[in-house]
Amino acid sequence: MLLPSSKLYGLITYMRNKLFDWSVLPQHSFDIPVVTVGNLAVGGTGKTPHTEYIVEALRRTYHLAVLSRGYKRRTKGFVMATPYSKPGDIGDEAYQVYHKFDCKVTVAVCEDRVAGIRELRRLDPDLNLIVLDDGFQHRYVRPTVAIVLTEYNRPLKYDHMLPYGNLREPLSGLNRADIVVVSKCPDELKDRDYMIARKDLDLFPYQALFFSRYAYQHLQPLFADSVASVPYLDWMTDRDAILAVAGIGNPRPFVRYLKSFQPRVRVNIFGDHHAFTRRDMDLLRRRYETMRGERRIIVTTEKDAVRMASSPYFPAELREVTYYLPVKVEFEHRGSEEFTDTLRRMLRRP
């Protein structure tokens, strides 16, 4: 029943892209380079961790700013992140990026990316690089480098347009990418796996292909002032228990990682960008109280930590047992240095 709607949506997005290709709809270029990070499929490909990786790789040689839409924020228009900003002001992803770098990187949100870039340039004329988080479909900005992510376990070749599948636009949209990253790869890929992925994507010679995976870090307390010590997952035993809480686009890698350790794992999944209510917090408290184990902890994702920590309904009795799992991006096969070198070279091209 959804297939006709999917075909219609595909036709609409195809024609929209053609209007940009034919210069009927305007694209704006800027006198500083713009890197856009996005995907063809909805949610779960790891845009924010990859954006953080790019910021870390370039922030010492560029005076850069990160601009995103600020999905599900309560504000409108252009908003600059400050140490006093809350997730509701700028969105959880922008909030996460800003605090990941100790508030030392310029981060802003704006639905209109053209207006957002212009305002950033007005406020800080010394900026010489803009990174657009989730800006691949925002074609009013002409990027210097377009990076597209696709998840290893959800090949684009076998997906369909919304609402029948997960694609935001037809697979032909991949032709606009300068760099394609196959994200969330398993730990051990064989040469055959790389060859199959490249063949399925059918890239042009000018498009660079990389493979990345998530490298989960040690647990961090959700409330640092409430925890005396932080447990190590590999020190916990099968007599312990974990309540996993996730409200992200694709929680499977997070849950799979927790289940790779000995403790019993109980899972609570919410929708992407979920705003935790009093009812949600009461549910988590009840589920935690009914778990059995010598040591019982709650573990959430890095993105969810932003919203959970700012919730006024978070139970006080759970503060000292709740942690989040930070994540970093690592590149496989061709390595991180080659990805960074490729990105720098593309940024310098005329």
Solvent accessible surface area in square Angstrom, and as a share of the most:
residue,aa,sasa,rsa
1,M,221,0.99
2,L,94,0.47
3,L,77,0.38
4,P,94,0.59
5,S,54,0.35
6,S,4,0.02
7,K,139,0.59
8,L,106,0.53
9,Y,73,0.28
10,G,10,0.10
11,L,104,0.52
12,I,99,0.50
13,T,17,0.10
14,Y,93,0.35
15,M,78,0.35
16,R,82,0.30
17,N,19,0.10
18,K,56,0.24
19,L,58,0.29
20,F,6,0.02
21,D,79,0.41
22,W,148,0.52
23,S,92,0.59
24,V,96,0.55
25,L,47,0.23
26,P,73,0.46
27,Q,41,0.18
28,H,56,0.25
29,S,77,0.50
30,F,47,0.20
31,D,121,0.63
32,I,18,0.09
33,P,29,0.18
34,V,2,0.01
35,V,0,0.00
36,T,3,0.01
37,V,0,0.00
38,G,0,0.00
39,N,0,0.00
40,L,0,0.00
41,A,6,0.05
42,V,53,0.30
43,G,20,0.19
44,G,15,0.14
45,T,2,0.01
46,G,8,0.08
47,K,24,0.10
48,T,5,0.03
49,P,17,0.11
50,H,6,0.02
51,T,0,0.00
52,E,10,0.05
53,Y,41,0.16
54,I,1,0.01
55,V,0,0.00
56,E,72,0.32
57,A,25,0.20
58,L,0,0.00
59,R,78,0.28
60,R,172,0.63
61,T,85,0.49
62,Y,44,0.17
63,H,79,0.35
64,L,8,0.04
65,A,0,0.00
66,V,3,0.01
67,L,0,0.00
68,S,7,0.05
69,R,121,0.44
70,G,7,0.06
71,Y,88,0.33
72,K,125,0.53
73,R,26,0.09
74,R,192,0.70
75,T,41,0.24
76,K,173,0.73
77,G,30,0.29
78,F,56,0.23
79,V,34,0.20
80,M,59,0.26
81,A,8,0.06
82,T,55,0.32
83,P,85,0.54
84,Y,188,0.72
85,S,14,0.09
86,K,122,0.52
87,P,14,0.09
88,G,10,0.09
89,D,45,0.24
90,I,1,0.00
91,G,3,0.02
92,D,6,0.03
93,E,31,0.14
94,A,4,0.03
95,Y,47,0.18
96,Q,13,0.06
97,V,1,0.01
98,Y,14,0.05
99,H,67,0.30
100,K,67,0.28
101,F,14,0.06
102,D,101,0.53
103,C,40,0.24
104,K,160,0.68
105,V,11,0.06
106,T,34,0.20
107,V,1,0.01
108,A,0,0.00
109,V,0,0.00
110,C,6,0.04
111,E,72,0.32
112,D,71,0.37
113,R,12,0.04
114,V,10,0.06
115,A,44,0.34
116,G,0,0.00
117,I,0,0.00
118,R,133,0.49
119,E,45,0.20
120,L,0,0.00
121,R,56,0.21
122,R,158,0.58
123,L,81,0.40
124,D,35,0.18
125,P,95,0.60
126,D,110,0.57
127,L,3,0.02
128,N,59,0.30
129,L,0,0.00
130,I,0,0.00
131,V,0,0.00
132,L,1,0.01
133,D,6,0.03
134,D,43,0.22
135,G,3,0.03
136,F,10,0.04
137,Q,38,0.17
138,H,40,0.18
139,R,21,0.08
140,Y,75,0.29
141,V,3,0.02
142,R,125,0.46
143,P,45,0.28
144,T,39,0.23
145,V,0,0.00
146,A,2,0.01
147,I,2,0.01
148,V,0,0.00
149,L,0,0.00
150,T,6,0.03
151,E,6,0.03
152,Y,60,0.23
153,N,84,0.43
154,R,49,0.18
155,P,56,0.35
156,L,5,0.02
157,K,102,0.43
158,Y,140,0.53
159,D,30,0.15
160,H,90,0.40
161,M,21,0.09
162,L,49,0.24
163,P,65,0.41
164,Y,107,0.41
165,G,14,0.13
166,N,56,0.29
167,L,8,0.04
168,R,51,0.19
169,E,4,0.02
170,P,29,0.18
171,L,63,0.31
172,S,62,0.40
173,G,5,0.04
174,L,6,0.03
175,N,71,0.36
176,R,62,0.23
177,A,0,0.00
178,D,23,0.12
179,I,0,0.00
180,V,0,0.00
181,V,0,0.00
182,V,7,0.04
183,S,0,0.00
184,K,18,0.07
185,C,8,0.04
186,P,58,0.37
187,D,100,0.52
188,E,151,0.68
189,L,25,0.13
190,K,145,0.61
191,D,100,0.52
192,R,167,0.61
193,D,34,0.18
194,Y,24,0.09
195,M,139,0.62
196,I,73,0.37
197,A,16,0.12
198,R,110,0.40
199,K,164,0.69
200,D,28,0.14
201,L,17,0.09
202,D,116,0.60
203,L,28,0.14
204,F,92,0.38
205,P,138,0.87
206,Y,128,0.49
207,Q,7,0.03
208,A,14,0.11
209,L,1,0.01
210,F,1,0.00
211,F,7,0.03
212,S,0,0.00
213,R,64,0.23
214,Y,38,0.14
215,A,13,0.10
216,Y,41,0.16
217,Q,64,0.28
218,H,120,0.53
219,L,6,0.03
220,Q,73,0.32
221,P,24,0.15
222,L,18,0.09
223,F,21,0.09
224,A,79,0.61
225,D,124,0.64
226,S,35,0.22
227,V,26,0.15
228,A,116,0.90
229,S,86,0.55
230,V,54,0.31
231,P,12,0.08
232,Y,83,0.32
233,L,14,0.07
234,D,98,0.51
235,W,185,0.65
236,M,4,0.02
237,T,43,0.25
238,D,83,0.43
239,R,134,0.49
240,D,9,0.05
241,A,4,0.03
242,I,0,0.00
243,L,0,0.00
244,A,1,0.01
245,V,0,0.00
246,A,0,0.00
247,G,0,0.00
248,I,32,0.16
249,G,35,0.34
250,N,5,0.02
251,P,21,0.13
252,R,134,0.49
253,P,15,0.09
254,F,6,0.02
255,V,20,0.12
256,R,130,0.47
257,Y,62,0.23
258,L,0,0.00
259,K,115,0.49
260,S,84,0.54
261,F,50,0.21
262,Q,116,0.51
263,P,6,0.04
264,R,121,0.44
265,V,30,0.17
266,R,86,0.31
267,V,44,0.25
268,N,13,0.07
269,I,86,0.44
270,F,28,0.12
271,G,47,0.45
272,D,52,0.27
273,H,15,0.07
274,H,47,0.21
275,A,71,0.55
276,F,14,0.06
277,T,65,0.38
278,R,150,0.55
279,R,204,0.74
280,D,18,0.09
281,M,1,0.01
282,D,43,0.22
283,L,60,0.30
284,L,2,0.01
285,R,64,0.23
286,R,120,0.44
287,R,55,0.20
288,Y,22,0.08
289,E,98,0.44
290,T,89,0.52
291,M,15,0.07
292,R,204,0.74
293,G,29,0.28
294,E,131,0.59
295,R,114,0.42
296,R,76,0.28
297,I,5,0.03
298,I,1,0.01
299,V,0,0.00
300,T,0,0.00
301,T,9,0.05
302,E,18,0.08
303,K,37,0.15
304,D,0,0.00
305,A,8,0.06
306,V,18,0.10
307,R,26,0.10
308,M,0,0.00
309,A,42,0.33
310,S,58,0.37
311,S,14,0.09
312,P,116,0.73
313,Y,85,0.32
314,F,23,0.10
315,P,15,0.09
316,A,77,0.60
317,E,103,0.46
318,L,4,0.02
319,R,78,0.28
320,E,105,0.47
321,V,27,0.16
322,T,0,0.00
323,Y,10,0.04
324,Y,53,0.20
325,L,3,0.01
326,P,16,0.10
327,V,14,0.08
328,K,115,0.49
329,V,9,0.05
330,E,72,0.32
331,F,18,0.08
332,E,26,0.12
333,H,113,0.51
334,R,84,0.31
335,G,23,0.22
336,S,42,0.27
337,E,143,0.64
338,E,67,0.30
339,F,4,0.02
340,T,20,0.12
341,D,80,0.42
342,T,5,0.03
343,L,0,0.00
344,R,59,0.21
345,R,134,0.49
346,M,15,0.07
347,L,12,0.06
348,R,167,0.61
349,R,100,0.37
350,P,179,1.13
